[in-house]
Amino acid sequence: MAVHKKVKEFSPAPENLEAEVREALGEYSLKGIDELYVDSVKNFAVDSIIKGKVVNIVNDEVVIDVGYKSEGVLALNEFEGAADMEIGDTVEVLLEGLDDKTGLIMLSKRKADRIRGWENILATKKEGDIIKGKVIRKIKGGLLLDVGAPVFMPASQISIRRTGDISEYIGKELECRILKIDESRMNIVVSRRKLIEEEREKKKKDLLEKLQEGQVVKGVVKNIVDFGAFVDLGGIDGLLHITDMSWGRINHPSEMLGIDDEIEVKILGIDYKNERIALGLKQKSKSPWVDVEERFPVGTRVKGRVVNVMSYGGFVKLQTGIEGLVHISEMSWTKRINHPSEVVQIGDIVDVVVLDINKEKQEISLGMKQTEVDPWTLVEEKYPEGTIVQGKVRNLTNYGAFVELEEGIDGLLHVSDMSWIK
């Protein structure tokens, strides 16, 4: 008992142990003193992270000495910067087991790194913080990113627009916002879309303050629908309606635009309350209706192309943006027409005469029959009174019969003029 008291009395305090050993052994003791001290208190508990020393590198395997009675062997690809690894390097590994039935202990560098990464994230990050990582691979429902520990990004959180093949992001460095941290499951969910939306919202507010009606700006076509196209102005989308794309007739916006086309558009209107912007493409150039009366005076004979045929008439294009209607009643002096398609078809080149212009409504009335002589103006010359002619009875009524002298020219043979005898 007295001996133990004396040993205790003359034993150095733990904090002085290293200094006294150095003094006793001199400079030769400096190398390895930390390892000796650590090894003397090392806890070889399974699933704990411990330090080890690289004692050999053979082909694609690394031999690690952790101070236990046997060593561990790890694959070289578990180490980042494996090409720079040297014998004598100290590394942290996870002790997975003390006997792998080959006499070696089971270690994992990759799992140790993940745990340390997880601990670092918990210590430095919280929900809502921004974090950056590289996309490792595509998994069911989204992507796996390495941010020091693997985190999950759902496919719906990759971008504000639908992504065709999310595997295109593999290997890319992405910045995202932490949505949820589940410590019990060691699980983190992140969103790149959230950051994009926040950035767009900021740009949107800045843009709305700068944009003005009448301004011409550049944009990129992001979506095309039947009624128009949505154009990204750099933070906010504007609608370019199909009727504001061209002064001429188009059937679908895709005839003029394609996805990702960069175009210049004019701002027609801004709804600040609902954050909507109306855009125009045709308004960048002068309306062809401005001087339409000078170019197509009433009474002028012009050529045009039939672009549409309806039950009441046909539309004829005189130039880009200028179309006029030939009503069915203005197609022929003589023919009895049931439908305009009996006279014209889409694509036909026809001669027409300008009958009337309504500049305010942007309407032009055209006539086809006016390009020919009205046969009724020649009736008196061709059929003077007293002339005997032959004709076909076209219709009978109570008061007489209508006789066709020529196409479009009918005469009435009254019942009282059919016979002298009643």
C-alpha positions, 0 to 999 in steps of 0.5 A: 500500500505504501509502495502504491502511495509512493508511486503515485506521489512521484508519478508525473501528472498526466498533463506533464507526461509528454514533456517528461518523456521528451526530456528523458528520451531527447529529440529522438522521442518526438516522432511517434510520441502522439501515436504512442499516447493515443494508442495507449487509450484507443477504444476499439468499439465497433462502429466507432471512428478511429485513426490509423496509419498507412503502412503499405500500399499494394496495387489497389489496396491500402494496409492500415494499422490502427494499433490493434493486434491485426491490421485492416485492408481497404480498397484504394478507391475509398480514398480521395486523392489516392494518387498522393497517398504515401506510407506513413499518412494518418487517416480516419476510418470506421471500425466495422468489425474486429474479425473478418475471418481472415485475421484482419479487422474490417475498416471503411474509409468511405463510411468514416468520411460520410459520418464526418461529413454528416457531423460537419453539416449538422454543425454548420448548416440548418434548414433553409441554408444554401449548400453546394455539391456534385451530383453523384448519380441518378436514383429513383425519384431524383438525384443524389448529391455529395455535399460532404455527405450524400443528400437527396434532390427530388426530380421536382426540385431540380428546375422550375421547368420540366427536365427531360433526362435528369441524368444530364446533371450527373457530375455537375456542381449544383447550388441548392437550398436545404429543405429538410434535415432528418437527424434520426435517419441521417437524411437531407432533402435539398432543392435547386428549384427553390433557389432558382425561384427566389432568384427569378422573384428578385429579378422579376421585381427589379424588372417590373420597376425598370420596364415601361410600355413601348420599350423594346427588349430582348427575350428568349422563347420558353414555351409555345402554345396555340394562342401565343408564346411565353418569352423570358425577359430575364426574370419574368415571362411575358405573353406574345399573343398570336395576333401580335406576332405578325401583321399577316395571317399565321395559323400557329405561333410555331410558324414564326418562333421556336423554343429558345429563340432569342427575339426582340419584342415591344412591351404593349402593356404591364399589369403590375398587380398580377405581374403580367406583361403583354408583348408584341412583335409586329408592333416593331414595324409600321402597320400596313394599314397606316397608308392603306388608302394611298396604296389601294385607293377605292376603284383600284384593280389589283391582284391578290391570293385567296387565303381563306374561303368561308360560306359568305365569301373569300378572303384575298391577301393584297400584301402582308397584313392587308386582306380584303373580303370578296362577298359571295354577291360580288363574285359574279354578275351572272352566275347563281353561286351557292358557295364561294368554293364554286368560284375560288379556291385557297391559293388562287390568284385573282383580279379584284377591285377595291370597293370600300375601305374601313381603316378604323376596323381594318376592313377592305371590301373587294369585288371580282365581278367588277373586273368584268363589264356588267352585262346589264349595261349592254342589254339595251344595245343587244336586245333593242325593243321589238327584237325577237329572241329565243330563250329558256324558261327558268321559272314559272309564276302565277303572273308569268314566266321568267325566260333566260336570254343568256346567263344572268339575263332573265326577262319576264314574259307576263301572262297577259303577253302570252296569247291574244286569246284569253 
